[in-house]
């Protein structure tokens, strides 16, 4: 997993030119209305919502996609834990590319202008809060794992 500010994107683009396309795409659509958007081999969702209590929901992971989650406004807490240290709660759904786990992750506060990249080994629970709900807007870019290699 990687957590950083979008202003530091050049550090990652040097090693992974694909990330320039990903960051450019996220920046291009961040002002758009909620919905799904396509860019070549990538797709993204612009999302708006209200965070949920940390006790709700489960950690999730994806086999076929890497997520770039970029908070445009508001704030969320994202919980993370390596999937090897979690207990699977539901079987992997190949059609939706998602598996859910029992357990609690380490919390990280994600503020406006921050992004995180989660890979197949990264169990994550996005869009939560510890004390009180917060509105957020974010862009989630889905990157096929075969494009990363």
C-alpha positions in Angstrom: 0.0 0.0 0.0 1.1 3.5 -0.7 -0.4 6.7 1.0 0.7 10.1 -0.1 -0.5 13.5 -1.4 -1.3 13.9 -5.0 1.2 16.8 -5.2 4.0 14.2 -4.8 2.8 12.1 -7.7 6.0 12.6 -9.7 7.9 10.4 -7.3 5.7 7.4 -8.4 5.4 8.3 -12.0 9.2 8.1 -12.5 9.1 4.4 -11.6 5.7 3.6 -13.1 4.8 5.6 -16.2 1.3 4.0 -16.0 0.7 6.1 -12.9 1.0 9.3 -14.9 -2.0 8.2 -16.9 -3.8 7.2 -13.8 -3.1 10.5 -11.9 -4.0 12.5 -15.0 -7.3 10.6 -15.4 -8.1 11.1 -11.7 -7.4 14.8 -11.8 -9.4 15.2 -15.1 -12.6 13.8 -13.6 -12.4 14.9 -10.0 -14.8 17.8 -10.6 -17.3 15.5 -12.4 -20.6 14.3 -11.0 -20.7 10.9 -9.3 -20.6 8.0 -11.8 -18.4 5.7 -13.8 -15.8 7.1 -16.3 -13.6 5.3 -18.8 -10.1 6.0 -20.1 -8.5 3.4 -22.3 -7.8 0.3 -20.2 -8.8 2.2 -17.0 -12.1 3.0 -15.4 -13.0 5.1 -12.4 -15.8 6.0 -10.2 -16.4 9.5 -8.8 -18.1 8.9 -5.5 -19.8 11.2 -2.9 -21.0 10.0 0.4 -20.9 10.1 4.2 -18.5 8.0 6.1 -19.8 5.1 8.2 -18.7 4.0 11.7 -15.6 1.8 11.7 -17.6 -1.1 13.3 -19.7 -1.3 10.1 -18.5 -3.2 7.1 -15.6 -5.4 6.5 -12.1 -5.2 5.1 -12.0 -6.0 1.4 -9.5 -6.9 -1.2 -9.4 -7.3 -5.0 -7.5 -9.9 -7.1 -7.7 -8.4 -10.6 -7.5 -4.7 -9.8 -5.3 -2.2 -8.0 -7.3 0.7 -6.5 -6.1 4.3 -6.6 -8.4 6.1 -4.1 -8.0 9.9 -4.2 -9.9 12.0 -1.7 -11.0 15.3 -3.4 -12.9 16.8 -0.5 -13.9 15.9 3.0 -12.1 13.3 4.9 -12.2 9.5 5.5 -10.4 7.0 7.6 -9.2 4.0 5.7 -8.3 0.8 7.6 -5.5 -1.5 6.2 -4.2 -4.9 7.0 -2.3 -7.5 4.9 -4.7 -10.2 3.8 -2.4 -12.9 5.1 -3.2 -11.7 8.6 -7.0 -11.7 8.1 -9.7 -14.4 8.2 -11.8 -14.6 5.0 -15.5 -13.8 5.7 -17.0 -14.4 2.3 -15.7 -16.3 -0.7 -14.1 -14.3 -3.5 -16.6 -13.1 -6.0 -14.9 -13.3 -9.4 -17.6 -11.3 -11.2 -17.3 -8.3 -8.7 -13.5 -8.9 -8.0 -14.0 -8.7 -4.3 -13.4 -10.7 -1.2 -14.3 -9.7 2.4 -12.4 -10.4 5.6 -13.1 -10.4 9.3 -10.8 -8.3 11.4 -9.7 -4.8 12.2 -7.1 -2.8 10.3 -4.7 0.0 11.1 -6.5 3.3 10.6 -5.1 6.1 8.4 -6.7 9.5 8.1 -7.0 10.5 4.4 -7.5 14.2 3.9 -8.3 16.2 0.8 -5.5 15.9 -1.8 -4.3 12.6 -0.5 -4.4 9.2 -2.3 -3.8 5.6 -1.5 -2.9 2.7 -3.7 -4.1 -0.7 -2.6 -2.8 -3.9 -4.1 -4.3 -7.5 -4.1 -2.5 -8.2 -0.7 -4.0 -5.1 0.9 -7.1 -5.6 2.9 -8.8 -2.2 3.2 -11.9 -0.7 4.6 -12.5 2.8 3.0 -14.9 5.5 3.9 -15.1 5.1 7.7 -14.9 7.4 10.7 -14.0 6.9 14.3 -15.9 9.8 16.0 -18.4 11.5 13.7 -19.6 11.2 10.1 -17.9 13.2 7.4 -18.9 14.0 3.9 -16.4 13.1 1.2 -15.9 13.1 -2.5 -13.3 10.8 -4.0 -12.1 9.3 -7.3 -11.5 5.6 -7.4 -9.4 4.5 -10.4 -9.4 0.7 -11.1 -6.0 -0.5 -12.6 -5.9 -4.0 -13.9 -3.1 -5.9 -12.2 -1.8 -7.2 -15.6 -1.1 -3.5 -16.6 1.1 -3.1 -13.5 3.5 -5.8 -14.4 
